[in-house]
Amino acid sequence: MGEHSMAYVAFDTSKLHNAVALAEAGRAGEVRYLGEFENTPAATAKLVRKLTAKHGALSCCYEAGPTGYGLYRQITQLGQDCIVVAPSLIPRKPGKRVKTNRLDALSLVKQLRAGELTAVWVPDERHEAVRELTRARGAATLDLRAKCQQVSSMLLRLGRHYPSKTTWGKAHMAWLAGQKLAHLEQRIALEERLVAVRQAKERIERLERAIGEAVPAWSLAPLVTALMALRGIDFIAATALLAEFGDLSRFRTPRELMAWLGLVPSEFSTGENTRRGPITKAGNRRARQLLIECGWSYRHPPRVGADKLVRVAAAPPVVRDIAWKAQVRLTGRYRALCRAGKPDVVAITAVARELVGFIWAIARAVAANAGAAAADAKATDTDNRSGGTRSASNRSAISSRDGIQGKPAHGTQATGRTRTERRRTPGALPHTAKPVGAGDTVGATPPAHTATQRQPGAALARGGRRDRRLAGGICRMAASPAGGNP
Protein backbone atom coordinates (compact mmCIF):
# COMPACT_ATOMS: atom_id res chain seq x y z
CA MET A 1 0.00 0.00 0.00
CA GLY A 2 2.97 2.32 0.23
CA GLU A 3 3.53 5.16 2.62
CA HIS A 4 -0.06 6.44 2.59
CA SER A 5 -2.82 3.94 3.38
CA MET A 6 -5.70 6.38 2.93
CA ALA A 7 -7.50 6.49 -0.42
CA TYR A 8 -10.20 8.93 -1.55
CA VAL A 9 -13.14 7.69 -3.62
CA ALA A 10 -15.77 9.81 -5.37
CA PHE A 11 -19.05 8.54 -6.82
CA ASP A 12 -20.89 10.44 -9.54
CA THR A 13 -24.27 8.81 -8.99
CA SER A 14 -27.12 8.26 -11.42
CA LYS A 15 -30.16 6.04 -11.69
CA LEU A 16 -28.43 2.97 -13.16
CA HIS A 17 -24.66 3.48 -12.92
CA ASN A 18 -22.10 5.21 -10.71
CA ALA A 19 -18.95 6.75 -12.17
CA VAL A 20 -16.11 6.14 -9.68
CA ALA A 21 -12.75 7.92 -9.36
CA LEU A 22 -9.95 7.28 -6.87
CA ALA A 23 -7.16 9.48 -5.53
CA GLU A 24 -4.31 8.28 -3.36
CA ALA A 25 -3.28 10.28 -0.33
CA GLY A 26 -0.72 13.04 -0.58
CA ARG A 27 -0.41 15.95 -2.97
CA ALA A 28 1.52 13.79 -5.43
CA GLY A 29 -0.87 10.84 -5.09
CA GLU A 30 -2.21 9.29 -8.25
CA VAL A 31 -5.69 10.24 -9.43
CA ARG A 32 -7.39 7.78 -11.77
CA TYR A 33 -10.81 6.96 -13.10
CA LEU A 34 -12.01 3.46 -12.18
CA GLY A 35 -14.98 3.33 -14.56
CA GLU A 36 -18.73 2.97 -14.22
CA PHE A 37 -20.33 0.41 -11.92
CA GLU A 38 -23.92 -0.69 -11.51
CA ASN A 39 -25.88 1.26 -8.95
CA THR A 40 -26.85 -1.80 -6.91
CA PRO A 41 -26.00 -2.76 -3.32
CA ALA A 42 -24.16 -5.89 -4.42
CA ALA A 43 -21.94 -4.07 -6.93
CA THR A 44 -21.19 -1.26 -4.47
CA ALA A 45 -20.29 -3.67 -1.67
CA LYS A 46 -17.98 -5.62 -3.97
CA LEU A 47 -16.18 -2.43 -5.07
CA VAL A 48 -15.77 -1.11 -1.51
CA ARG A 49 -14.40 -4.41 -0.22
CA LYS A 50 -11.95 -4.62 -3.11
CA LEU A 51 -10.66 -1.08 -2.51
CA THR A 52 -10.49 -1.68 1.24
CA ALA A 53 -8.33 -4.77 0.76
CA LYS A 54 -5.94 -2.76 -1.41
CA HIS A 55 -5.80 0.64 0.31
CA GLY A 56 -7.04 0.06 3.85
CA ALA A 57 -9.03 3.10 4.96
CA LEU A 58 -11.31 4.87 2.45
CA SER A 59 -12.85 8.33 2.43
CA CYS A 60 -15.84 8.37 0.07
CA CYS A 61 -18.19 11.08 -1.13
CA TYR A 62 -20.97 11.78 -3.59
CA GLU A 63 -23.28 14.70 -4.35
CA ALA A 64 -26.64 15.01 -2.69
CA GLY A 65 -29.34 14.37 -5.22
CA PRO A 66 -32.30 12.21 -6.22
CA THR A 67 -30.54 8.95 -5.32
CA GLY A 68 -30.98 9.64 -1.61
CA TYR A 69 -28.86 8.43 1.30
CA GLY A 70 -28.81 4.68 0.58
CA LEU A 71 -25.24 4.77 -0.74
CA TYR A 72 -24.06 6.68 2.34
CA ARG A 73 -25.63 4.17 4.73
CA GLN A 74 -24.22 1.19 2.85
CA ILE A 75 -20.66 2.55 2.82
CA THR A 76 -20.76 3.48 6.51
CA GLN A 77 -22.11 0.03 7.39
CA LEU A 78 -19.11 -1.45 5.58
CA GLY A 79 -16.89 0.45 8.01
CA GLN A 80 -15.66 3.26 5.72
CA ASP A 81 -16.04 7.02 5.98
CA CYS A 82 -18.49 8.75 3.64
CA ILE A 83 -19.93 12.24 3.24
CA VAL A 84 -22.80 13.57 1.16
CA VAL A 85 -21.69 16.79 -0.53
CA ALA A 86 -23.81 19.93 -0.89
CA PRO A 87 -23.95 20.51 -4.69
CA SER A 88 -24.43 24.27 -4.44
CA LEU A 89 -21.20 24.65 -2.45
CA ILE A 90 -18.88 22.70 -4.75
CA PRO A 91 -16.16 24.98 -6.20
CA ARG A 92 -16.44 25.21 -9.98
CA LYS A 93 -14.25 26.81 -12.65
CA PRO A 94 -16.19 29.53 -14.48
CA GLY A 95 -14.50 28.81 -17.78
CA LYS A 96 -15.25 25.10 -17.78
CA ARG A 97 -17.65 24.22 -20.61
CA VAL A 98 -17.35 20.42 -20.76
CA LYS A 99 -19.26 18.11 -18.42
CA THR A 100 -19.19 14.32 -18.36
CA ASN A 101 -19.57 11.70 -15.64
CA ARG A 102 -15.87 10.92 -15.82
CA LEU A 103 -14.79 14.57 -15.43
CA ASP A 104 -17.28 15.11 -12.59
CA ALA A 105 -15.95 12.11 -10.66
CA LEU A 106 -12.32 13.15 -11.14
CA SER A 107 -13.02 16.74 -10.08
CA LEU A 108 -14.98 15.58 -7.07
CA VAL A 109 -12.27 13.24 -5.79
CA LYS A 110 -9.58 15.93 -6.13
CA GLN A 111 -11.64 18.39 -4.10
CA LEU A 112 -12.37 15.70 -1.51
CA ARG A 113 -8.65 15.10 -1.03
CA ALA A 114 -8.07 18.87 -0.77
CA GLY A 115 -10.79 19.23 1.86
CA GLU A 116 -12.80 21.77 -0.15
CA LEU A 117 -16.18 20.01 -0.01
CA THR A 118 -19.03 20.82 2.38
CA ALA A 119 -20.99 17.89 3.78
CA VAL A 120 -24.72 17.96 4.41
CA TRP A 121 -26.41 16.52 7.47
CA VAL A 122 -27.68 12.98 6.83
CA PRO A 123 -30.89 12.05 8.70
CA ASP A 124 -31.56 8.63 10.10
CA GLU A 125 -34.17 6.43 8.46
CA ARG A 126 -36.90 7.36 10.97
CA HIS A 127 -36.33 11.08 10.52
CA GLU A 128 -36.27 10.69 6.76
CA ALA A 129 -39.61 8.84 6.89
CA VAL A 130 -41.24 11.68 8.88
CA ARG A 131 -39.82 14.20 6.43
CA GLU A 132 -41.30 12.28 3.50
CA LEU A 133 -44.67 12.42 5.23
CA THR A 134 -44.55 16.18 5.82
CA ARG A 135 -43.38 16.80 2.26
CA ALA A 136 -46.24 14.70 0.95
CA ARG A 137 -48.62 16.89 2.93
CA GLY A 138 -46.98 20.00 1.44
CA ALA A 139 -47.35 18.61 -2.08
CA ALA A 140 -51.01 17.83 -1.40
CA THR A 141 -51.54 21.42 -0.25
CA LEU A 142 -50.05 22.76 -3.49
CA ASP A 143 -52.24 20.36 -5.46
CA LEU A 144 -55.35 21.58 -3.63
CA ARG A 145 -54.39 25.18 -4.37
CA ALA A 146 -54.03 24.40 -8.07
CA LYS A 147 -57.39 22.64 -8.24
CA CYS A 148 -59.13 25.50 -6.44
CA GLN A 149 -57.58 27.92 -8.91
CA GLN A 150 -58.94 25.87 -11.79
CA VAL A 151 -62.49 26.20 -10.44
CA SER A 152 -62.11 29.95 -9.85
CA SER A 153 -60.67 30.49 -13.33
CA MET A 154 -63.55 28.63 -14.97
CA LEU A 155 -66.16 30.66 -13.12
CA LEU A 156 -64.29 33.86 -13.98
CA ARG A 157 -64.45 32.98 -17.66
CA LEU A 158 -68.20 32.51 -17.26
CA GLY A 159 -68.62 35.84 -15.50
CA ARG A 160 -69.51 34.35 -12.08
CA HIS A 161 -68.12 36.18 -9.01
CA TYR A 162 -68.46 35.06 -5.39
CA PRO A 163 -69.78 38.08 -3.43
CA SER A 164 -67.99 37.36 -0.12
CA LYS A 165 -64.27 37.64 0.64
CA THR A 166 -63.75 34.30 2.42
CA THR A 167 -63.61 31.48 -0.10
CA TRP A 168 -63.68 27.68 0.03
CA GLY A 169 -65.65 27.50 3.22
CA LYS A 170 -69.08 25.94 3.66
CA ALA A 171 -70.86 29.02 2.33
CA HIS A 172 -68.64 29.15 -0.76
CA MET A 173 -69.13 25.43 -1.47
CA ALA A 174 -72.91 25.87 -1.18
CA TRP A 175 -72.73 28.79 -3.60
CA LEU A 176 -70.74 26.69 -6.08
CA ALA A 177 -73.23 23.84 -5.87
CA GLY A 178 -76.09 26.22 -6.58
CA GLN A 179 -74.63 27.61 -9.80
CA LYS A 180 -76.79 26.96 -12.86
CA LEU A 181 -74.91 26.77 -16.15
CA ALA A 182 -76.39 27.02 -19.61
CA HIS A 183 -74.74 23.93 -21.10
CA LEU A 184 -74.47 20.40 -19.81
CA GLU A 185 -70.80 20.18 -20.78
CA GLN A 186 -69.98 23.15 -18.58
CA ARG A 187 -71.83 21.60 -15.67
CA ILE A 188 -69.91 18.32 -16.05
CA ALA A 189 -66.59 20.17 -16.17
CA LEU A 190 -67.44 22.16 -13.03
CA GLU A 191 -68.57 19.05 -11.14
CA GLU A 192 -65.38 17.17 -12.05
CA ARG A 193 -63.25 20.03 -10.79
CA LEU A 194 -65.24 20.23 -7.56
CA VAL A 195 -64.82 16.49 -7.03
CA ALA A 196 -61.07 16.95 -7.49
CA VAL A 197 -61.10 19.71 -4.84
CA ARG A 198 -62.93 17.46 -2.36
CA GLN A 199 -60.54 14.58 -3.02
CA ALA A 200 -57.54 16.85 -2.46
CA LYS A 201 -58.99 18.00 0.88
CA GLU A 202 -59.57 14.40 1.97
CA ARG A 203 -56.01 13.55 0.98
CA ILE A 204 -54.66 16.36 3.17
CA GLU A 205 -56.80 15.18 6.09
CA ARG A 206 -55.45 11.63 5.76
CA LEU A 207 -51.86 12.87 5.70
CA GLU A 208 -52.41 15.09 8.73
CA ARG A 209 -53.83 12.14 10.67
CA ALA A 210 -50.80 10.09 9.70
CA ILE A 211 -48.49 12.87 10.91
CA GLY A 212 -50.36 13.04 14.20
CA GLU A 213 -49.89 9.29 14.69
CA ALA A 214 -46.18 9.35 13.75
CA VAL A 215 -44.95 12.30 15.83
CA PRO A 216 -45.45 10.88 19.39
CA ALA A 217 -42.92 8.10 18.64
CA TRP A 218 -40.47 10.53 17.00
CA SER A 219 -37.26 11.56 18.75
CA LEU A 220 -38.11 15.26 18.22
CA ALA A 221 -41.62 15.03 19.69
CA PRO A 222 -40.74 17.13 22.81
CA LEU A 223 -39.37 19.86 20.57
CA VAL A 224 -42.55 19.81 18.47
CA THR A 225 -44.58 20.49 21.62
CA ALA A 226 -42.22 23.29 22.60
CA LEU A 227 -42.31 25.04 19.21
CA MET A 228 -46.10 25.08 19.29
CA ALA A 229 -45.84 27.70 22.05
CA LEU A 230 -44.57 30.20 19.47
CA ARG A 231 -47.10 32.40 17.75
CA GLY A 232 -47.90 31.35 14.18
CA ILE A 233 -46.63 27.76 14.59
CA ASP A 234 -49.13 24.94 14.96
CA PHE A 235 -48.62 21.19 15.07
CA ILE A 236 -48.20 20.70 11.31
CA ALA A 237 -45.88 23.69 10.93
CA ALA A 238 -43.70 22.62 13.89
CA THR A 239 -43.40 19.07 12.55
CA ALA A 240 -42.56 20.24 9.03
CA LEU A 241 -39.96 22.73 10.28
CA LEU A 242 -38.17 20.18 12.44
CA ALA A 243 -38.32 17.59 9.67
CA GLU A 244 -36.46 20.03 7.41
CA PHE A 245 -34.12 21.40 10.11
CA GLY A 246 -32.97 18.05 11.42
CA ASP A 247 -30.56 18.14 14.35
CA LEU A 248 -30.45 21.76 15.50
CA SER A 249 -27.52 21.09 17.82
CA ARG A 250 -25.15 21.13 14.82
CA PHE A 251 -25.66 24.90 14.58
CA ARG A 252 -23.41 26.55 17.14
CA THR A 253 -25.11 29.96 16.86
CA PRO A 254 -28.49 31.16 15.55
CA ARG A 255 -26.68 33.09 12.82
CA GLU A 256 -25.47 29.81 11.36
CA LEU A 257 -29.05 28.55 11.23
CA MET A 258 -30.22 31.80 9.60
CA ALA A 259 -27.50 31.53 6.96
CA TRP A 260 -28.34 27.86 6.34
CA LEU A 261 -31.94 28.86 5.66
CA GLY A 262 -30.91 31.65 3.27
CA LEU A 263 -32.56 34.39 5.33
CA VAL A 264 -29.45 36.56 5.66
CA PRO A 265 -28.82 39.44 3.21
CA SER A 266 -26.45 38.92 0.34
CA GLU A 267 -23.35 41.10 0.22
CA PHE A 268 -20.91 42.31 -2.41
CA SER A 269 -18.39 44.52 -0.66
CA THR A 270 -14.96 45.62 -1.74
CA GLY A 271 -12.55 47.99 -0.08
CA GLU A 272 -14.45 50.63 1.85
CA ASN A 273 -17.67 50.06 -0.08
CA THR A 274 -20.31 47.86 1.56
CA ARG A 275 -23.17 46.70 -0.62
CA ARG A 276 -25.90 44.42 0.71
CA GLY A 277 -28.72 43.05 -1.36
CA PRO A 278 -31.73 40.76 -0.94
CA ILE A 279 -31.61 37.54 1.06
CA THR A 280 -29.41 34.77 -0.32
CA LYS A 281 -32.25 32.20 -0.55
CA ALA A 282 -29.70 29.46 -0.02
CA GLY A 283 -30.38 26.24 1.81
CA ASN A 284 -33.75 24.66 2.47
CA ARG A 285 -36.51 26.27 0.44
CA ARG A 286 -39.43 24.53 2.20
CA ALA A 287 -38.34 25.60 5.68
CA ARG A 288 -37.78 29.17 4.50
CA GLN A 289 -41.29 29.37 3.04
CA LEU A 290 -42.83 28.02 6.23
CA LEU A 291 -41.00 30.60 8.33
CA ILE A 292 -42.17 33.43 6.09
CA GLU A 293 -45.76 32.23 6.43
CA CYS A 294 -45.40 32.01 10.22
CA GLY A 295 -43.95 35.53 10.31
CA TRP A 296 -47.16 37.11 9.03
CA SER A 297 -48.90 36.38 12.34
CA TYR A 298 -46.63 38.91 14.10
CA ARG A 299 -48.34 41.86 12.42
CA HIS A 300 -50.80 41.97 15.31
CA PRO A 301 -50.19 43.08 18.92
CA PRO A 302 -48.82 40.43 21.32
CA ARG A 303 -51.51 38.28 22.89
CA VAL A 304 -52.29 34.63 23.64
CA GLY A 305 -55.67 33.40 22.44
CA ALA A 306 -57.80 30.68 23.96
CA ASP A 307 -56.66 28.02 21.48
CA LYS A 308 -53.02 29.00 21.79
CA LEU A 309 -53.19 29.01 25.58
CA VAL A 310 -53.56 25.22 25.64
CA ARG A 311 -50.42 24.78 23.53
CA VAL A 312 -48.47 27.26 25.63
CA ALA A 313 -49.48 25.46 28.85
CA ALA A 314 -48.10 22.17 27.47
CA ALA A 315 -44.61 23.67 27.03
CA PRO A 316 -41.98 23.91 29.81
CA PRO A 317 -41.85 27.21 31.75
CA VAL A 318 -38.57 28.30 30.15
CA VAL A 319 -40.09 27.77 26.71
CA ARG A 320 -43.13 29.88 27.65
CA ASP A 321 -40.86 32.75 28.60
CA ILE A 322 -39.00 32.52 25.29
CA ALA A 323 -42.27 32.39 23.34
CA TRP A 324 -43.59 35.52 25.05
CA LYS A 325 -40.32 37.37 24.49
CA ALA A 326 -40.58 36.41 20.82
CA GLN A 327 -44.06 37.91 20.59
CA VAL A 328 -43.04 41.18 22.21
CA ARG A 329 -39.82 41.46 20.22
CA LEU A 330 -41.14 40.49 16.77
CA THR A 331 -44.35 42.50 16.86
CA GLY A 332 -42.35 45.57 17.84
CA ARG A 333 -39.81 44.81 15.13
CA TYR A 334 -42.52 44.65 12.47
CA ARG A 335 -44.03 47.98 13.52
CA ALA A 336 -40.61 49.65 13.64
CA LEU A 337 -39.76 48.50 10.11
CA CYS A 338 -43.13 49.62 8.78
CA ARG A 339 -42.67 53.07 10.35
CA ALA A 340 -39.26 53.25 8.66
CA GLY A 341 -41.00 52.86 5.30
CA LYS A 342 -40.06 49.24 4.58
CA PRO A 343 -42.50 47.17 2.48
CA ASP A 344 -44.51 44.52 4.29
CA VAL A 345 -42.66 41.71 2.53
CA VAL A 346 -39.28 43.04 3.67
CA ALA A 347 -40.52 43.53 7.22
CA ILE A 348 -41.97 40.01 7.41
CA THR A 349 -38.74 38.53 6.06
CA ALA A 350 -36.81 40.30 8.81
CA VAL A 351 -39.31 38.99 11.37
CA ALA A 352 -38.89 35.44 10.03
CA ARG A 353 -35.12 35.75 10.31
CA GLU A 354 -35.35 36.73 13.98
CA LEU A 355 -37.96 34.02 14.59
CA VAL A 356 -35.26 31.51 13.65
CA GLY A 357 -33.18 32.78 16.58
CA PHE A 358 -36.01 32.09 19.03
CA ILE A 359 -36.51 28.61 17.56
CA TRP A 360 -32.80 27.94 18.10
CA ALA A 361 -33.06 29.16 21.72
CA ILE A 362 -36.06 26.89 22.38
CA ALA A 363 -34.18 23.91 20.96
CA ARG A 364 -31.27 24.61 23.32
CA ALA A 365 -33.65 24.95 26.29
CA VAL A 366 -35.41 21.68 25.52
CA ALA A 367 -32.07 19.90 25.13
CA ALA A 368 -30.90 21.33 28.48
CA ASN A 369 -34.10 20.17 30.21
CA ALA A 370 -33.73 16.70 28.71
CA GLY A 371 -30.12 16.52 29.85
CA ALA A 372 -31.03 17.64 33.37
CA ALA A 373 -33.84 15.08 33.56
CA ALA A 374 -31.51 12.32 32.40
CA ALA A 375 -28.91 13.35 34.98
CA ASP A 376 -31.53 13.37 37.77
CA ALA A 377 -32.77 9.94 36.74
CA LYS A 378 -29.22 8.60 36.73
CA ALA A 379 -28.51 10.10 40.15
CA THR A 380 -31.73 8.63 41.57
CA ASP A 381 -30.87 5.22 40.19
CA THR A 382 -27.38 5.44 41.68
CA ASP A 383 -28.80 6.47 45.06
CA ASN A 384 -31.25 3.57 45.01
CA ARG A 385 -28.49 1.11 44.22
CA SER A 386 -26.16 2.53 46.86
CA GLY A 387 -29.02 2.58 49.37
CA GLY A 388 -29.66 -1.11 48.76
CA THR A 389 -25.96 -1.83 49.23
CA ARG A 390 -25.91 0.14 52.50
CA SER A 391 -28.99 -1.72 53.76
CA ALA A 392 -27.37 -5.07 53.00
CA SER A 393 -24.18 -3.93 54.74
CA ASN A 394 -26.14 -2.76 57.78
CA ARG A 395 -27.95 -6.08 58.02
CA SER A 396 -24.66 -7.95 57.80
CA ALA A 397 -23.16 -5.73 60.52
CA ILE A 398 -26.17 -6.29 62.80
CA SER A 399 -26.03 -10.03 62.25
CA SER A 400 -22.31 -10.07 63.03
CA ARG A 401 -22.82 -7.97 66.15
CA ASP A 402 -25.63 -10.19 67.39
CA GLY A 403 -23.50 -13.25 66.85
CA ILE A 404 -20.64 -11.76 68.85
CA GLN A 405 -22.94 -10.82 71.75
CA GLY A 406 -24.50 -14.30 71.88
CA LYS A 407 -27.81 -13.20 70.37
CA PRO A 408 -29.48 -15.14 67.59
CA ALA A 409 -29.01 -13.67 64.15
CA HIS A 410 -31.90 -11.92 62.43
CA GLY A 411 -34.42 -14.51 61.27
CA THR A 412 -32.95 -17.34 63.48
CA GLN A 413 -34.01 -18.36 67.01
CA ALA A 414 -31.90 -20.07 69.69
CA THR A 415 -33.18 -23.40 68.38
CA GLY A 416 -30.92 -22.99 65.34
CA ARG A 417 -33.79 -23.07 62.84
CA THR A 418 -34.54 -20.40 60.28
CA ARG A 419 -37.76 -18.45 59.99
CA THR A 420 -38.87 -20.55 57.02
CA GLU A 421 -38.30 -23.76 58.99
CA ARG A 422 -40.36 -22.42 61.90
CA ARG A 423 -43.25 -21.65 59.56
CA ARG A 424 -43.20 -25.22 58.28
CA THR A 425 -42.97 -26.76 61.79
CA PRO A 426 -46.29 -26.98 63.71
CA GLY A 427 -46.19 -25.44 67.14
CA ALA A 428 -43.01 -23.48 66.49
CA LEU A 429 -42.40 -20.34 68.49
CA PRO A 430 -43.36 -17.05 66.82
CA HIS A 431 -40.51 -14.63 66.16
CA THR A 432 -40.35 -12.25 69.10
CA ALA A 433 -37.86 -9.75 70.37
CA LYS A 434 -37.23 -11.94 73.43
CA PRO A 435 -35.12 -15.09 72.90
CA VAL A 436 -36.26 -18.40 74.30
CA GLY A 437 -34.96 -18.97 77.81
CA ALA A 438 -32.86 -21.94 78.89
CA GLY A 439 -35.69 -23.51 80.85
CA ASP A 440 -38.34 -23.09 78.16
CA THR A 441 -39.58 -26.06 76.23
CA VAL A 442 -39.56 -25.94 72.49
CA GLY A 443 -43.07 -26.30 71.10
CA ALA A 444 -44.78 -25.32 74.38
CA THR A 445 -47.33 -22.53 74.63
CA PRO A 446 -45.54 -19.19 74.96
CA PRO A 447 -46.11 -17.03 78.03
CA ALA A 448 -49.15 -14.81 77.97
CA HIS A 449 -47.16 -11.57 77.94
CA THR A 450 -45.40 -12.48 74.67
CA ALA A 451 -48.69 -12.25 72.84
CA THR A 452 -49.22 -8.72 74.12
CA GLN A 453 -45.73 -7.26 73.88
CA ARG A 454 -46.68 -5.30 70.75
CA GLN A 455 -49.54 -3.59 72.61
CA PRO A 456 -49.16 0.01 73.89
CA GLY A 457 -47.45 -1.33 77.04
CA ALA A 458 -44.39 -2.24 74.99
CA ALA A 459 -44.07 1.33 73.76
CA LEU A 460 -44.21 2.64 77.32
CA ALA A 461 -41.55 0.13 78.36
CA ARG A 462 -39.00 2.11 76.35
CA GLY A 463 -39.22 5.01 78.80
CA GLY A 464 -37.56 5.49 82.17
CA ARG A 465 -37.66 3.25 85.25
CA ARG A 466 -41.08 4.54 86.34
CA ASP A 467 -42.48 3.97 82.87
CA ARG A 468 -41.09 0.44 82.81
CA ARG A 469 -42.87 -0.40 86.07
CA LEU A 470 -46.09 1.02 84.68
CA ALA A 471 -45.65 -0.98 81.50
CA GLY A 472 -45.14 -4.19 83.49
CA GLY A 473 -48.39 -3.58 85.27
CA ILE A 474 -50.24 -3.02 82.04
CA CYS A 475 -48.78 -6.22 80.55
CA ARG A 476 -49.77 -8.27 83.61
CA MET A 477 -53.30 -6.88 83.45
CA ALA A 478 -53.53 -7.72 79.78
CA ALA A 479 -52.26 -11.27 80.40
CA SER A 480 -55.01 -11.98 83.01
CA PRO A 481 -57.99 -13.92 81.56
CA ALA A 482 -60.47 -11.59 83.24
CA GLY A 483 -58.49 -8.53 82.44
CA GLY A 484 -58.09 -7.74 86.19
CA ASN A 485 -55.42 -8.53 88.82
CA PRO A 486 -53.49 -11.79 88.27
Residue, then its C-alpha position, 0 to 999 in steps of 0.5 A: m500500500g505504500e507510505h499512505s494507506m488512505a485512499y479517496v473515492a468519489f461517486d458520480t451517482s445516477k439512476l443505473h450506474n455510478a462513475v467512480a474515481l480514486a485518488e491516493a493520499g498526498r499531494a503527489g498521489e495518483v488520481r485515476y478513473l475506475g470506470e462505471f459500476e452498476n448502482t446496486p448494493a451488491a456491486t457497491a459492496k464488492l467495489v468497496r471491499k476490493l478497494t479496502a483490501k488494497h488501500g485500507a481506509l477509504s474516504c468516500c463522497y458523492e453529491a446530494g441528489p435524487t438517489g438519496y442516502g442509501l449509498y451513504r448508509q451502505i458505505t458506513q455500514l461497511g466500516q468506511d467514511c463517507i460524506v454527502v456533498a452539498p452541490s451548491l457549495i462545490p467549487r467550480k471553474p467559471g471557464k469550464r464548458v465540458k461536463t461528463n460523468r468521468l470529469d465530474a468524478l475526477s473533479l470531485v475526488k480531487q476536491l475531496r482530497a483537498g478538503e474543499l467540499t461541504a458535507v450535508w447533514v444525513p438524517d436517520e431512516r426514521h427522521e427521513a420517513v417523517r420528512e417524506l410524510t410532511r413533504a407529501r402533505g406540502a405537495a397535497t396542499l399545493d395540489l389543492r391550491a391548483k385545483c381550487q384555482q382551476v375552479s375559480s378560473m372557470l367561473l371567472r371565464l363565465g362571469r360568475h363572481y363570489p360576493s364574499k371575501t372568504t372562499w372555500g368555506k361551507a358558504h362558498m361550497a354551497w354557492l358553487a353547488g347552486q350555480k346553474l350553467a347554460h350547457l351540460e358540458q360546462r356543468i360536467a366540467l365544473e362538477e369534475r373540478l369540484v370532485a377533485v377539490r374534495q378529493a384533495k382535501e380528503r387527501i390532506e386530512r389523511l396525511e395530517r392524521a398520519i403525521g399526528e400518529a407518527v410524531p409521538a414516537w419521533s425523537l423530536a416530539p418534545l421539541v414539536t410540543a415546545l415550538m407550538a408555544l410560538r405564535g404562528i406555529d401549529f402542530i403541522a408547521a412545527t413538525a414540518l420545520l423540524a423535519e427540514f431542520g434536522d438536528l439543531s444542535r449542529f448549529r453553534t449559533p443562531r446566525e449559522l441557522m439563519a444563513w443555512l436557511g438563506l434568510v441573511p442578506s447577500e453582500f458584495s463589498t470591496g474595499e471601503n464600499t459595503r453593498r448588501g442586497p436581498i436575502t441569499k435564498a440558499g439552503n432549504r426552500r421549504a423551511r424558509q417558506l414556512l417561516i415566512e408564512c409564520g412571520w405574518s402572524y406577528r403583524h398583530p399586537p402580542r396576545v395569547g388566544a384561547d386556542k393557543l393558551v392550551r399549547v403554551a401550557a403544554a410547554p416547559p416554563v422556560v419555553r413559555d418565557i422565550a415564546w412571550k419574548a418572541q411575541v413582544r420582540l417580533t411584533g415591535r420589530y414589524r411595527a418599527l420596520c413599517r414606520a421606517g417605510k419598509p414594504d410589508v414583505v421586507a418587514i416580514t422577512a426580517v421577522a422570520r429571520e429573527l424568529v429563527g433565533f427564538i426557535w434555536a433558543i427553544a431547541r437549546a432549552v429543551a435539550a438542556n431540560a432533557g439533559a437535566a432530567a436524564a442526569d436526575a434519573k441517573a442520580t436517583d438510580t445510583d442512590n437507590r443502588s447505593g441505598g440497597t448496598r448500604s442496607a445489606s451492609n447494615r444487616s450484615a453488621i447487625s447479624s455479626r454484632d448479634g452473633i458476637q454478643g450471643k444473640p441469635a441472628h436476624g431470622t434465626q431463634a436459639t433453636g438454630r432453625t430459620r424463619t422458614e423452617r419455623r413456619r413449616t414446623p407446627g407449634a413453632l415459636p413465633h418470632t419475638a424480640k425476646p429469645v427463648g430462655a434456657g428452661d423453656t420447652v420448644g413447642a410449648t405454649p408461649p407465656a401470655h405476655t409475649a402475645t401482648q408485647r406489641q400492645p401500647g405497654a411495649a411502647l411505654a416500656r421504652g421510657g424510664r424506670r417509672d415507665r417500665r414499672l407502669a408498663g409491666g403492670i399493664c402487661r400483667m393486666a392484659a395477660s389476666p384472663a379476666g383482664g383484672n389482677p393476676 
